[in-house]
C-alpha cells in the first residue's frame, strides 16, 4: 500500500488536485467536506498558531479555489 505524507503542505496539494478533478457540481460538496475535515485537523494539531499561519495561507486559498470551480461548473451546467 502506498505510504502517503501527512504534512499539511502535501495534504493541501492533494486537496487542490481533488478540487481540480471535480467535473460535476455535486462533487463540489465532497470537496467542501474535505476542506472542512482538513481545517479541523489543522486546528487540532496546530491550535496555537492556526489562525496566524494556517487559516489565511492554506484554508482560505483552498476555499477560494473551490468557489471558483463551483462557479465554473455552474456556468457550464446552465449553458447546456
N, C-alpha and C positions, 0 to 999 in steps of 0.2 A: 504494500500500500504506500502511496505517496506521502512523504513527510512534509507537511505544509508549515510555513512560518506563521507565527502568531504575533509578530511585530506589527504594531499599529500602522506603519507605513506600507507594509506588504498587504495587510488587510484592506487598507484604503484603496490600493491599486486594484485589488480583486473586486471590491465593490464597484469601482469605476467600470471595470470590464463587464460586470453584470448589468449596470445601467446601460452601457453601450449596446449590449446584446438584446435589450428589450425591443421586441418587434410588434407587440400588441399592447394596447392601452391597459389591459388587465394585468400585465406583467409589472406595471409600474407599482402596483400595490405591494407585490412581493419585494421589490427593490426598496420601497419605503420602509417596510418592516425590517429589512436587512440593515438599513442605516440606523433605525431606532435601536436594534439589538447591539450594533457596534457602538453606538453612543452610550448605552447602558454599561457596556463592558469597559469603555474608556473611563466613565465616571467612577466605576468601582475600583478600577486598577490605579488610576491617577487622580484620586479625589482632590488632593491639594492643588494641583496645577491644571485641572481640566479646563476651567473657563479661561485661564490665561493663555494656555498653549494649544489645546486640542480643539475646543469648540470652534473658534474662529478660523483656524488653519486647516482643519480636517473636515469637520461635520458640515459647516456652512457651505463650503465648496461642493461637497457631495450632494447636499440638498439642492443647490443651485443647478447642478448638472442634471439631477433628476427632474427638476421643474422644467428645464429647457427641453429635455427629452419628452416629458409628458405633453408639453405644448406642441412639439413637433409631431408626435403621434396623433394627437387630437386633430390637428390641421389635416393630416393625411387621411384620417378617418372621415372627416367632414367633406373632403374633396371627392371621395369615392362614392 
